[in-house]
């Protein structure tokens, strides 16, 4: 299931970014060393909380209207989206069979190099999809 909750990013005195989810306080919070790290950690924290909530049938609040979330000028209000269906599929990490076509010369070069085609395609897809 897809969810979108808003996170508050607050810069602390150590230069880190504290992340809280006003709709889910005090259950979901994290921090990052910088904004990029905080974005990654926010998605990870939200995903973990939501997966647990689903597992235990914990009722979840409706996401607040971002205009109704109080915050200071020093804070950033950031939407964080999580898809728990994809997260669960990633956890299961089961392989599926795909039939595809590649140029013969690449097939020949891959075989000569003792290339694992499945691993190579998986790595390329992860890189391309940034997941």
C-alpha positions in Angstrom: 0.0 0.0 0.0 1.2 3.5 -0.8 1.4 6.1 2.0 2.5 9.7 2.1 3.2 11.4 5.4 4.9 14.8 6.0 8.1 14.9 8.0 9.5 17.9 9.8 13.3 18.4 9.2 14.9 20.4 12.0 18.6 21.3 12.0 20.2 20.8 15.4 23.3 22.5 17.0 25.5 19.6 15.7 24.5 20.3 12.1 22.4 17.1 11.9 18.9 17.0 10.6 16.3 15.7 13.1 13.3 14.1 11.4 9.9 13.8 13.1 6.5 12.8 11.7 3.8 15.0 13.3 1.0 12.6 12.4 2.9 9.6 13.9 4.5 11.2 17.0 6.2 9.8 19.1 6.4 6.5 17.2 8.4 7.5 14.1 11.5 9.7 14.3 15.1 9.6 13.0 17.9 11.9 12.0 20.5 12.3 9.3 24.0 13.8 9.0 22.7 16.1 6.2 19.5 16.6 4.2 20.3 13.7 1.7 21.0 11.4 4.6 17.9 12.6 6.4 15.7 11.9 3.4 17.0 8.4 3.2 16.6 7.8 6.9 13.1 9.4 7.0 11.9 7.0 4.3 13.5 4.1 6.1 11.9 5.0 9.5 8.5 5.6 8.0 8.7 2.3 6.1 9.6 0.4 9.2 6.9 2.0 11.3 4.2 1.4 8.6 5.2 -2.2 8.0 5.0 -2.9 11.8 1.6 -1.1 12.0 0.3 -3.2 9.1 1.6 -6.4 10.7 -0.2 -5.6 14.0 -3.3 -4.0 12.4 -2.5 -0.8 14.2 -4.9 2.0 13.0 -3.1 4.7 11.1 -4.1 8.4 11.2 -5.0 10.1 8.0 -2.1 12.3 6.8 -2.6 15.9 7.8 -3.1 18.7 5.3 0.5 20.1 5.0 -0.9 23.7 5.4 -2.3 22.6 8.9 1.0 21.3 10.2 2.6 23.9 12.5 6.3 24.5 12.0 8.8 27.3 12.3 10.6 29.1 9.5 13.8 27.1 10.3 12.1 23.8 9.8 11.4 22.1 6.4 8.1 20.3 5.8 9.0 17.3 3.5 6.6 14.8 2.0 7.8 11.2 2.4 6.2 8.5 0.4 6.5 4.7 1.1 5.1 1.8 -0.7 4.9 -1.1 1.7 3.9 -3.6 -1.0 7.3 -3.0 -2.7 9.1 -3.1 0.6 7.5 -6.5 1.4 8.4 -7.8 -2.1 12.0 -6.6 -1.6 12.1 -8.4 1.8 11.0 -11.7 0.2 13.6 -11.2 -2.5 12.3 -14.0 -4.6 13.5 -14.4 -8.1 11.2 -14.5 -11.1 11.9 -15.7 -14.6 12.1 -13.2 -17.4 12.5 -13.9 -21.1 14.4 -11.3 -23.0 16.4 -10.7 -26.1 19.9 -9.4 -26.4 22.2 -9.0 -29.4 24.1 -12.2 -30.3 27.5 -10.6 -30.0 26.8 -9.5 -26.4 25.6 -13.0 -25.6 28.9 -14.4 -27.0 31.0 -11.9 -25.2 29.2 -12.6 -21.9 29.6 -16.3 -22.2 33.3 -15.9 -23.0 33.7 -13.7 -20.0 31.8 -16.2 -17.8 29.3 -13.5 -17.0 26.3 -14.3 -14.8 23.5 -12.7 -16.9 20.9 -12.7 -14.2 23.2 -11.0 -11.7 24.3 -8.4 -14.3 20.7 -7.6 -15.2 19.7 -7.3 -11.5 22.7 -5.0 -10.8 21.8 -2.8 -13.9 18.2 -2.6 -12.9 19.0 -1.6 -9.3 21.4 1.0 -10.6 18.9 2.4 -13.1 16.0 2.4 -10.7 18.2 3.6 -7.8 16.8 0.9 -5.4 
